[in-house]
Every structure is written in structure tokens, then in C-alpha cells.
Amino acid sequence: MPSIKSSVRAWTTTAARVAVVIVMAVQLLGASWVKEPVQPRIDEQFDKQEKIYRRRGAGSYTANRGLSSYAEVLPTGFCDALGRLGSSDRWLDIGAGEGQAILDYYAPRADAASAAKCGGSGHKARTVAISIEDRRTDRWQQQAAIFGDDRMQYLSGKHLRHYSREELGKFQIITDVYGGFTYTEDLSRFVENALSLLEIGGAFYTVLPAVQLEDGTDKLGTWYRTELVDAASRPVKVCSWLKQTACTKVSCETMKDADEPTQLIKIAKVCSDVSVPRTNLVEYAAGSPPNRRFQLDP
Ligand SMILES: C[S@@+](CC[C@H](N)C(=O)[O-])C[C@H]1O[C@@H](n2cnc3c(N)ncnc32)[C@H](O)[C@@H]1O
């Protein structure tokens, strides 16, 4: 027969084990997936956003940044990479607006000295501009008539996700300046689509305003337009998320002297099996740009 002492010891050990299991279960539950509810009537916001794309005049957004602006807001190395392209290489600008950056690349304006410095003065790559709405100007039409559709193509009428890979082909450089990356309601799919259009060794250059910065220099209490949270609803930096993408090398810089925390991002494609960790949209408020909240899959 076990003594009272050994029974008490056995009971205490069992109780301690149960307690440990309970504590672990509670901790696990705390960190498990709290799937955030999707905002009701989110479709109304998408409809509103489509109207914003098509708005013209005073209520519209900036859609005519030239190549010198691209050089300022894109990560270091963009201009050099553009300058190294050969005449059979290809540059895709997603969310090109009026396509002013491409116009400057082909025919720098007299007043745009820095545009001439970006992209070099040698051979010009073939370019494709994508915009949801057609914002081609007279200048675009004139230049496209001179250089030909093969070198200056402009595609509009749909979002990036609606093009097949065959339709667009592959590119050495892809840019996005306050375009699809800032506006999309499906962040991971957008990045995956863009990267699927890149040749291995090519790079995607982009910029994201009002977002939590990788280097943590954003001020406490900053209001973000693009928010990313993990499965337990804890904030995640966009760069940390992107750095989990297979077959890429991601580098992030902080825009200097910006009004809002702005991240400059370069994603180089290093092999073909690109896989971007999935994001789910939970909130979207139309605007230029819109406010978005995404939650990562567990
Ligand atoms: C604010 S304008 C920027 C234009 C130009 N990049 C500039 O800086 O002047 C936004 C552009 O992104 C385009 N856009 C937004 N989401 C897009 C998407 N998912 N696919 C293609 N274009 C998109 C719009 O149609 C528009 O041309």
C-alpha cells in the first residue's frame, strides 16, 4: 500500500503537470488565429474606388510624375538598373497614369535634367505602361507614333490581375509609383502577379506611403493607411512580411523628409518558385490612396 506521503507527492506532481498543460493551452489559444471580421458592405468601397480611378480634374489624383520624380521616390539603384537595360529588355510600369516617366525616358524634356540622368542615354528598353483608366495625353500619342507600339505600349481598361502572363510577357524591371501596390485590395496576390512577370535576376521597385517602417523611425501614434497584422492581430511591418517571400531578396529604405512614413521597396527575383505569404483583406476605405487593413494567414 502506498504511504500517505507518496500519495500526496504523486497527486502534487500530477496537479503540477495539469497546471502546466492548462497554462500552455491558454497561451496557445491567446496566440491562435483570431480571424478578423471582414468589414460589412466592403463592395461599396470597391465601387467608390473604381469611380476615383476615373475621376478627372480637381478631384483626381496625381498621375503625371516624370522620371525625375520616379528617381526620387524609388529605391536607390533604380536609375542605374534602368540605364543598364538593353534594347531587347523590357520595363513595365504598373499604375503608370499618363506614362510621363516613360515619355521622359524616351525623350527627356529640356527642363528635366535629372530625368536624362535616370535611365542613361544609351539604348532604350521596350516599355509597357498599365493603368486602369486610359490617361494617355497628346504627347504620349505623338511619341508612341514615332517610337512605335512595340517600344511604348500603353494598356488600360483593367487591373493588373486581369492580364494573363502571356498577354504581358516578362520584364527585367517593374516599377509601381503610387499605383497598384498602394491601391490593391489583394496585396499578396498583387505582389505574386507582379513577380510572376519578372525575369529571374530582375527587380520590382515600389513605394508605399503611410506604413509602419522597417527601421522603426516612424513616430509613436502615427496613423497608417496600409496596416498589416498577423494571425493574432499583432502589427506586422510590410517589409518583414515581404522578406518571407520565397525566391526573392527584399531591401527596404525609408524616404527622407517625407510627410508620412514612406517605405521604398526593392524586390529582386532570384529563382522561379516565388511564393508570397497570403494576406486577407479585412478593411478597405476608398480614397486616393485608400485605407487598407490586411491580416496574414496563420
Ligand atoms: C496615383 S496614380 C499614379 C500614376 C503614376 N505612377 C504617377 O506617379 O504619376 C495611380 C495609377 O495606378 C493605377 N492603378 C491602381 N491600381 C491598379 C491595378 N491594380 N492595376 C493597374 N493599375 C492600377 C491607376 O489606374 C493609375 O494609373
The ligand as an ORCA input file, in Angstrom:
! r2SCAN-3c Opt
* xyz 0 1
  C      -1.983     57.953    -58.342
  S      -1.863     57.350    -59.984
  C      -0.094     57.235    -60.153
  C       0.347     57.405    -61.596
  C       1.867     57.464    -61.826
  N       2.545     56.310    -61.344
  C       2.417     58.692    -61.193
  O       3.123     58.583    -60.191
  O       2.137     59.792    -61.695
  C      -2.401     55.648    -59.779
  C      -2.316     54.781    -61.012
  O      -2.370     53.421    -60.614
  C      -3.309     52.733    -61.415
  N      -3.700     51.511    -60.703
  C      -4.183     51.384    -59.439
  N      -4.395     50.097    -59.150
  C      -4.020     49.371    -60.233
  C      -4.002     47.991    -60.553
  N      -4.410     47.076    -59.676
  N      -3.585     47.608    -61.765
  C      -3.170     48.533    -62.679
  N      -3.157     49.859    -62.425
  C      -3.571     50.275    -61.228
  C      -4.357     53.760    -61.705
  O      -5.172     53.388    -62.779
  C      -3.452     54.960    -62.005
  O      -2.963     54.888    -63.313
*
